[in-house]
Structures are given as structure tokens and as C-alpha cells.
């Protein structure tokens, strides 16, 4: 332990205190008239009922997986004994962050609508600072959980050699990420199925068939649709980025312990603490950035976007300066190179954000072109969206690949070609990308709050000027949501590479724990304790000419498509039930269209909830079981091929799905602003169909892929002992 460590829990507490401050400030604002309060109350009750039901299912799954991990730890003894306990705390903190975020979002929607009736800036202020609650709770709880377990393990792990103790602590903590990953997968998949089933039902029957406006109170699925915005885009995204944030810190710390182990215990310890200290600084930077977000009345969507990015840029500047000071203060060797890797991560995040914004915002040509194709029907809208999504993968992939090679070589410079040092640079670049998560997640969570505010304004009949303001905020939210997904996907690629490197180190530790002392390479015995990653890979014949590696790559690539197919089909089945129910109510319940009878909103919420709980289990089982099965069948080469195939295909597929869906959504918004005949026109109906196709792409399958990649990798790390000792081939 070192005194500077205590800056981490202090930053976590500050984050939670400011989250509390923003929450209480939001609660003090006016909630609106009685109708607005009643509508917000329905949405809040539905969201909390869904979350309660989801947590019941997740608790059972966590209990089963926890028992499996306990069997591995205490009976088979192929992993450390702390994993089953820490697995539970990581999942609990992730779930708690989602709960607080959704509680805030459901309370903020009507207040945002009321504030928007006064001015655009007032609406932006309420929505964004409410979103900041989600961002600060996520980073605060993640750092608090890290601090707790770092302190506990330092207390209980008793090894005479300091460098060995640091290695034991970081390798143990790395496995804790499985709890956050599993909770995130359930939150993302379950929430995505719920929200898109409701959205599709509300749009296809209400807007296209019945010809009523979006968020019309006569639509039976309208409350379920608003509930879905919260469970999918607030609780789901919060859990997603909690997992990304924790995983990046743990992976960088683990590689830091390995890369700096021969440079003295103090230097090694400082390298381990560097990523979490940068994130602690990022908490303070994010809080400062929040106060820079404001706009003028009658601002365009581009002006609103710039106002949000202003806060992010301020936070990023603080990280640029502060991270260099941290590295110099800690005396990290090659501080300039490591700092350069952090800057590369920040730059990558900005480039991915800019690329996502260009391909999904209605302020730019690609999305406007999709809207133009709406004049010739829904088919051309769908074709154009597919093409736009595919082309949009170019810039994020170039950004990540260039970022990987630059961060690798910046970190490896001056270290005699130490591969692990280069991988540490890649891992810490992911930390740099996510260091300002407190504010970047705020820009994401802001979106569904603004969307719900628009729904509340429509159902409460607040007037066209209020709806115009909430629509402007909502359209911006679609772009920031896509940007948030880009951050999650980009950081997942970097973190997954670092975790794969940690898996190779895990192979070496598993061999040592099994009693091994040497590995044989070309007839030469090499001591395991001195073996490099390259030695381990060579010993297991990990190369592209090994059929087991290629088999693993094919399986990994296939699994990403299988996972997406399952989740998209789940949305399709749930949406079909929702469409049937909405049609039934329009047909059988007299007086809905005239406004004399209130639809049965509860029935639609129940359909979406039950479908989400049922459909989210099988995709999660695939992520848990596939690394174990491949490891038992094809050993270490097969698992490394599996992870490589899943990472490469999953990253590109996730970008395509998220950006295609975002561009379809904003093409619809562009027409709703008045282009090509505006709301109710044939062009508008065509873009509604495109948006419906894109909904499960951008809010269910796409954002779930980055969690799938990391969950599979973490499960591989945890079960590496099985692959080492019991593989068949």
C-alpha cells in the first residue's frame, strides 16, 4: 500500500456526493402539471417493476454461476479463492448503478419537459445533469469496489516477495470483472429486448397503421415505449460502461504488474496504480466538465452537440495535463511514452465519437441521404441504411488499429522490445479513452431522459413549441447515444486485447500451480517463472497454421453472428406479440381513438417484461459456456483462436449495427423536423420502417457485442486451468 492510493476512494466518494447533489437539485425543480406527474409516475412504476423482475432472474443466475466458480475455486482448485465473493460484489455494484441511474431518469423526464417549456437551455440543463448522476454513480461505485478489494487483498495475501504479492493481487482482481460483465450482458440484452419490442409495437401500429403521432396517449404501447427507454438506454448502458470501465482498469493494472516486475517493487506498484489514479483524476475532470455544458435558445442540433462536446473537451484537457503529472510524480519509466499511449486513447475516443456523429447525425450528408431515399419507399431506406452502416466501420476500425500500434510502440520504446510493456500501453490507452466516463456517460444517459421528456410533453399536450424543443434535445440524444456505444465498442477492442495478453500470463500461472517448472521449446527447457508470453505461445504452437487456432477463430467469428441473430430474433418475437396486442386494443376497446377510453398500458408493459426475461437467458449461456467448451476440446490454441475471432468480427459487426440503427433513427427525425413532407407523409412512414429495422440493431444486438467479447475473455481467464489440465486435443 502507498499513501497516494487513498486518492482513489476519495475520488469515488466525491463522485457519489456530486451525483447526490445533481439528483437533489433535479428533484427540487418543478415536475409540471397533474397530467405530467401522472404520466411520469406510470413510466416510473413500469420501469421499477421491470428492474425488480430482472434482478430476480439475475440473482438466480448469479447464484448458479457463483456455485460453479466456488466449485472451481474450492474443489477443483483451478482458480483463486476470492473470485466467488468478488464476483457477487461486482455484479451488485453494477446493478446498483443501474438502479440509481434509472431512478433519476424516470424522475427527470417530466421535469425536463416542464423546464423546456421555459427555455431550451433549461431543458438541456435538467436532462444533462440528471444524466450526470448515472455517469458519476458508475465511476464512483466502480472505483469504490476496486478500492475495497485492493485493500482486502493487500491485507490477506501474504507473500514474502513484494513483486510476487503485487502480481498475486492484480491477477486475482482481474478475474473479478466477470461479475460486472455478466450483469451488463443481462442488463443490455434484457433491456434491449424490452425497449425495442415496445418501440416497434408503438411505431408500426400507432404511427404507420393508425396514423397517430409518436408518444400519443391513445397508443397502448406508449408507456411501455417510455419505460423501455429507461431500462435499455439508462440501466443497460450504465451496466455496459461500468463493465468497460472496470475491465480497462483491471486489465491495465494486471499487465502493469507483469511488465514492471523486474524494475523494483515500488515502480511495479506505481505502474499498477497508474490506471486507477488516472480514472480517479477523470472523476474530478468530469465534474468540472459538467458545469461547462449549456446552450442558447434556438440552437441548432449542431450547436447542441457542440455544447455537450465542450464539456467533454474540458474534461479531456484536464486529463491531458493531470495524467502527465501523475506519471512524473510516480516516477514511471518511459513516462513520456506511457503518457503518449494515454493521449492516443483520448484521441481515439474523440475520433470514434466524431466518426459516429458524422454517420448518424441528421446534420450530416449520410443520414440526410437516407432521408432522401425515403421518397422512393421503405426498401430504399433500408438498403441505404445498410450501406451507410457498413461504410461507417472504416473510420472506427482505422482509429482503433492505428491507436493500438501507436500506443504499443510508444510504451515499448526504450524497454528493449518488451512485448508486455507494449501491451500495457494498449491497455492504458483504453483507460485514457474511458477516463472521462463520468461526463461521456452523462451525454449518453441524457438521451433517454430527453426522449421521455418529449413523450411526456406530447401526452400532456404542452404545445408545439415545447415539443420542438424536446425533439431537438431528443435528436441530439440519438447521436450522443451512438457516440456512447462507439466509446464502449472501441474500449472493448483495446481492453479485450489486454485481457487476451493476461490470459497468456494466466496459462503460465496455471502451469506453475499444476506443479510445472519448465516448458520445452525446440528441445530446450525454459524455467516457467522466466518464460515470456512468446515462449508460452511457442510452447503451445499458437500460430495460424495450427488447425486448433483456426477452428477457434471460426467458432469465435460465428458466435458473434449467432449471438446477434438470437437477440434480433428475440426482439422480433417480442415485437410481434406487442403488435398483436396493440392492434387488439385498437380493435376491441371502443373509444381509444376518440380519447374517451384509456388503453390498457399495463398489459403492454407485462408483455415486454415477460419476453425480455425469457429471451435474455440463452444468449448469456452462450457467452459463459463457449470458452469452457472450446478450452476442453481444443485447449489453449483453440481458446486463443476463439477470442481472436470473436474480437475481430465482433468489433466490426458492433460498429455496423450501432451506426446503421442510429442513422435510420435520425433520418426519421430529420423528416419529422419538416423535410420531405414532415410527419405523416409517405416519406415519414418509410423512415419509420427503417427505424423499426434499426431498433434491435442499435439498442440490442450491437451494444451487447462488446460485452459478449469481454465476458468470453474473462471466462477464459477464470477457467484457464481447465484448458491447461483437461483439454482433449
ChimeraX attribute file (.defattr): number of C-alpha atoms within 10 A of each C-alpha:
attribute: neighborCount
match mode: 1-to-1
recipient: residues
	/A:1	13
	/A:2	9
	/A:3	6
	/A:4	11
	/A:5	17
	/A:6	12
	/A:7	15
	/A:8	23
	/A:9	20
	/A:10	15
	/A:11	22
	/A:12	26
	/A:13	18
	/A:14	18
	/A:15	28
	/A:16	21
	/A:17	16
	/A:18	17
	/A:19	28
	/A:20	16
	/A:21	14
	/A:22	20
	/A:23	25
	/A:24	13
	/A:25	13
	/A:26	22
	/A:27	16
	/A:28	9
	/A:29	14
	/A:30	14
	/A:31	20
	/A:32	18
	/A:33	12
	/A:34	10
	/A:35	15
	/A:36	24
	/A:37	17
	/A:38	15
	/A:39	20
	/A:40	26
	/A:41	15
	/A:42	17
	/A:43	27
	/A:44	23
	/A:45	13
	/A:46	25
	/A:47	27
	/A:48	18
	/A:49	15
	/A:50	24
	/A:51	21
	/A:52	13
	/A:53	13
	/A:54	20
	/A:55	18
	/A:56	12
	/A:57	15
	/A:58	20
	/A:59	15
	/A:60	11
	/A:61	18
	/A:62	21
	/A:63	13
	/A:64	12
	/A:65	18
	/A:66	19
	/A:67	13
	/A:68	12
	/A:69	25
	/A:70	20
	/A:71	16
	/A:72	21
	/A:73	18
	/A:74	13
	/A:75	9
	/A:76	12
	/A:77	15
	/A:78	21
	/A:79	25
	/A:80	18
	/A:81	16
	/A:82	17
	/A:83	24
	/A:84	25
	/A:85	14
	/A:86	22
	/A:87	23
	/A:88	20
	/A:89	17
	/A:90	26
	/A:91	26
	/A:92	20
	/A:93	23
	/A:94	31
	/A:95	25
	/A:96	18
	/A:97	27
	/A:98	28
	/A:99	22
	/A:100	20
	/A:101	31
	/A:102	31
	/A:103	20
	/A:104	27
	/A:105	32
	/A:106	30
	/A:107	21
	/A:108	30
	/A:109	34
	/A:110	32
	/A:111	28
	/A:112	34
	/A:113	37
	/A:114	25
	/A:115	25
	/A:116	28
	/A:117	22
	/A:118	13
	/A:119	17
	/A:120	26
	/A:121	21
	/A:122	21
	/A:123	24
	/A:124	27
	/A:125	21
	/A:126	28
	/A:127	33
	/A:128	28
	/A:129	26
	/A:130	31
	/A:131	33
	/A:132	32
	/A:133	33
	/A:134	35
	/A:135	33
	/A:136	32
	/A:137	29
	/A:138	35
	/A:139	32
	/A:140	30
	/A:141	24
	/A:142	24
	/A:143	26
	/A:144	20
	/A:145	20
	/A:146	22
	/A:147	19
	/A:148	11
	/A:149	18
	/A:150	17
	/A:151	13
	/A:152	12
	/A:153	18
	/A:154	15
	/A:155	10
	/A:156	9
	/A:157	12
	/A:158	12
	/A:159	12
	/A:160	8
	/A:161	9
	/A:162	16
	/A:163	22
	/A:164	15
	/A:165	18
	/A:166	26
	/A:167	21
	/A:168	20
	/A:169	22
	/A:170	22
	/A:171	25
	/A:172	22
	/A:173	24
	/A:174	25
	/A:175	25
	/A:176	27
	/A:177	28
	/A:178	28
	/A:179	27
	/A:180	31
	/A:181	32
	/A:182	32
	/A:183	29
	/A:184	30
	/A:185	27
	/A:186	27
	/A:187	32
	/A:188	31
	/A:189	32
	/A:190	31
	/A:191	33
	/A:192	35
	/A:193	36
	/A:194	34
	/A:195	30
	/A:196	32
	/A:197	35
	/A:198	34
	/A:199	27
	/A:200	27
	/A:201	29
	/A:202	27
	/A:203	27
	/A:204	19
	/A:205	22
	/A:206	25
	/A:207	21
	/A:208	19
	/A:209	11
	/A:210	14
	/A:211	15
	/A:212	18
	/A:213	17
	/A:214	18
	/A:215	25
	/A:216	21
	/A:217	24
	/A:218	23
	/A:219	29
	/A:220	31
	/A:221	33
	/A:222	28
	/A:223	30
	/A:224	31
	/A:225	28
	/A:226	32
	/A:227	32
	/A:228	31
	/A:229	31
	/A:230	32
	/A:231	32
	/A:232	26
	/A:233	27
	/A:234	35
	/A:235	31
	/A:236	32
	/A:237	31
	/A:238	34
	/A:239	32
	/A:240	30
	/A:241	29
	/A:242	33
	/A:243	30
	/A:244	30
	/A:245	28
	/A:246	27
	/A:247	33
	/A:248	31
	/A:249	31
	/A:250	28
	/A:251	33
	/A:252	31
	/A:253	31
	/A:254	29
	/A:255	31
	/A:256	30
	/A:257	29
	/A:258	23
	/A:259	21
	/A:260	23
	/A:261	20
	/A:262	11
	/A:263	11
	/A:264	11
	/A:265	18
	/A:266	18
	/A:267	20
	/A:268	23
	/A:269	23
	/A:270	24
	/A:271	27
	/A:272	26
	/A:273	22
	/A:274	23
	/A:275	29
	/A:276	26
	/A:277	25
	/A:278	26
	/A:279	27
	/A:280	24
	/A:281	22
	/A:282	28
	/A:283	29
	/A:284	20
	/A:285	26
	/A:286	30
	/A:287	22
	/A:288	17
	/A:289	25
	/A:290	24
	/A:291	12
	/A:292	17
	/A:293	22
	/A:294	18
	/A:295	19
	/A:296	13
	/A:297	10
	/A:298	13
	/A:299	15
	/A:300	15
	/A:301	20
	/A:302	13
	/A:303	14
	/A:304	24
	/A:305	22
	/A:306	16
	/A:307	18
	/A:308	24
	/A:309	21
	/A:310	17
	/A:311	23
	/A:312	26
	/A:313	19
	/A:314	19
	/A:315	28
	/A:316	24
	/A:317	14
	/A:318	18
	/A:319	27
	/A:320	18
	/A:321	11
	/A:322	16
	/A:323	26
	/A:324	18
	/A:325	14
	/A:326	20
	/A:327	22
	/A:328	14
	/A:329	11
	/A:330	17
	/A:331	14
	/A:332	20
	/A:333	17
	/A:334	17
	/A:335	20
	/A:336	16
	/A:337	21
	/A:338	29
	/A:339	27
	/A:340	24
	/A:341	31
	/A:342	31
	/A:343	23
	/A:344	28
	/A:345	32
	/A:346	25
	/A:347	18
	/A:348	27
	/A:349	28
	/A:350	21
	/A:351	19
	/A:352	26
	/A:353	22
	/A:354	16
	/A:355	20
	/A:356	29
	/A:357	25
	/A:358	19
	/A:359	25
	/A:360	33
	/A:361	30
	/A:362	30
	/A:363	17
	/A:364	13
	/A:365	13
	/A:366	22
	/A:367	27
	/A:368	22
	/A:369	17
	/A:370	28
	/A:371	31
	/A:372	21
	/A:373	21
	/A:374	28
	/A:375	19
	/A:376	12
	/A:377	18
	/A:378	21
	/A:379	15
	/A:380	19
	/A:381	27
	/A:382	25
	/A:383	13
	/A:384	24
	/A:385	33
	/A:386	22
	/A:387	15
	/A:388	23
	/A:389	25
	/A:390	17
	/A:391	15
	/A:392	24
	/A:393	23
	/A:394	14
	/A:395	15
	/A:396	25
	/A:397	18
	/A:398	14
	/A:399	20
	/A:400	22
	/A:401	15
	/A:402	14
	/A:403	24
	/A:404	25
	/A:405	16
	/A:406	21
	/A:407	29
	/A:408	26
	/A:409	22
	/A:410	23
	/A:411	31
	/A:412	22
	/A:413	16
	/A:414	13
	/A:415	14
	/A:416	8
	/A:417	12
	/A:418	14
	/A:419	19
	/A:420	26
	/A:421	25
	/A:422	27
	/A:423	30
	/A:424	30
	/A:425	33
	/A:426	32
	/A:427	37
	/A:428	38
	/A:429	36
	/A:430	39
	/A:431	34
	/A:432	33
	/A:433	26
	/A:434	30
	/A:435	34
	/A:436	31
	/A:437	30
	/A:438	32
	/A:439	33
	/A:440	27
	/A:441	32
	/A:442	29
	/A:443	32
	/A:444	29
	/A:445	34
	/A:446	34
	/A:447	28
	/A:448	29
	/A:449	36
	/A:450	34
	/A:451	28
	/A:452	30
	/A:453	35
	/A:454	30
	/A:455	29
	/A:456	32
	/A:457	31
	/A:458	22
	/A:459	19
	/A:460	21
	/A:461	15
	/A:462	17
	/A:463	11
	/A:464	12
	/A:465	14
	/A:466	24
	/A:467	22
	/A:468	17
	/A:469	26
	/A:470	30
	/A:471	21
	/A:472	23
	/A:473	30
	/A:474	25
	/A:475	26
	/A:476	28
	/A:477	24
	/A:478	27
	/A:479	29
	/A:480	29
	/A:481	29
	/A:482	28
	/A:483	28
	/A:484	26
	/A:485	30
	/A:486	27
	/A:487	27
	/A:488	28
	/A:489	30
	/A:490	29
	/A:491	29
	/A:492	28
	/A:493	25
	/A:494	26
	/A:495	30
	/A:496	29
	/A:497	22
	/A:498	27
	/A:499	29
	/A:500	22
	/A:501	22
	/A:502	25
	/A:503	25
	/A:504	20
	/A:505	21
	/A:506	22
	/A:507	21
	/A:508	27
	/A:509	20
	/A:510	21
	/A:511	18
	/A:512	15
	/A:513	14
	/A:514	14
	/A:515	9
	/A:516	14
	/A:517	14
	/A:518	17
	/A:519	20
	/A:520	15
	/A:521	14
	/A:522	7
	/A:523	7
	/A:524	9
	/A:525	11
	/A:526	16
	/A:527	14
	/A:528	18
	/A:529	13
	/A:530	10
	/A:531	14
	/A:532	18
	/A:533	18
	/A:534	12
	/A:535	17
	/A:536	20
	/A:537	16
	/A:538	15
	/A:539	13
	/A:540	15
	/A:541	16
	/A:542	20
	/A:543	15
	/A:544	12
	/A:545	9
	/A:546	14
	/A:547	15
	/A:548	25
	/A:549	26
	/A:550	21
	/A:551	18
	/A:552	27
	/A:553	26
	/A:554	18
	/A:555	20
	/A:556	30
	/A:557	20
	/A:558	16
	/A:559	23
	/A:560	28
	/A:561	17
	/A:562	14
	/A:563	21
	/A:564	23
	/A:565	14
	/A:566	17
	/A:567	26
	/A:568	23
	/A:569	16
	/A:570	26
	/A:571	31
	/A:572	18
	/A:573	15
	/A:574	25
	/A:575	26
	/A:576	16
	/A:577	19
	/A:578	29
	/A:579	22
	/A:580	12
	/A:581	20
	/A:582	27
	/A:583	19
	/A:584	12
	/A:585	16
	/A:586	19
	/A:587	12
	/A:588	10
	/A:589	14
	/A:590	14
	/A:591	14
	/A:592	19
	/A:593	17
	/A:594	9
	/A:595	11
	/A:596	10
	/A:597	12
	/A:598	16
	/A:599	23
	/A:600	18
	/A:601	21
	/A:602	14
	/A:603	16
	/A:604	25
	/A:605	29
	/A:606	17
	/A:607	19
	/A:608	29
	/A:609	28
	/A:610	16
	/A:611	21
	/A:612	26
	/A:613	22
	/A:614	12
	/A:615	21
	/A:616	24
	/A:617	17
	/A:618	12
	/A:619	21
	/A:620	19
	/A:621	12
	/A:622	15
	/A:623	23
	/A:624	20
	/A:625	13
	/A:626	19
	/A:627	30
	/A:628	21
	/A:629	16
	/A:630	26
	/A:631	28
	/A:632	22
	/A:633	17
	/A:634	22
	/A:635	26
	/A:636	30
	/A:637	26
	/A:638	31
	/A:639	34
	/A:640	30
	/A:641	28
	/A:642	31
	/A:643	26
	/A:644	24
	/A:645	25
	/A:646	29
	/A:647	29
	/A:648	17
	/A:649	20
	/A:650	30
	/A:651	23
	/A:652	21
	/A:653	21
	/A:654	27
	/A:655	32
	/A:656	25
	/A:657	28
	/A:658	30
	/A:659	35
	/A:660	34
	/A:661	31
	/A:662	32
	/A:663	36
	/A:664	35
	/A:665	30
	/A:666	26
	/A:667	34
	/A:668	29
	/A:669	27
	/A:670	25
	/A:671	24
	/A:672	19
	/A:673	16
	/A:674	12
	/A:675	18
	/A:676	17
	/A:677	14
	/A:678	17
	/A:679	22
	/A:680	15
	/A:681	17
	/A:682	18
	/A:683	25
	/A:684	29
	/A:685	25
	/A:686	24
	/A:687	32
	/A:688	25
	/A:689	24
	/A:690	31
	/A:691	30
	/A:692	22
	/A:693	21
	/A:694	25
	/A:695	28
	/A:696	30
	/A:697	28
	/A:698	29
	/A:699	29
	/A:700	30
	/A:701	29
	/A:702	32
	/A:703	29
	/A:704	32
	/A:705	31
	/A:706	30
	/A:707	31
	/A:708	27
	/A:709	30
	/A:710	29
	/A:711	27
	/A:712	28
	/A:713	31
	/A:714	27
	/A:715	22
	/A:716	30
	/A:717	27
	/A:718	26
	/A:719	24
	/A:720	28
	/A:721	26
	/A:722	21
	/A:723	26
	/A:724	19
	/A:725	15
	/A:726	13
	/A:727	18
	/A:728	11
	/A:729	12
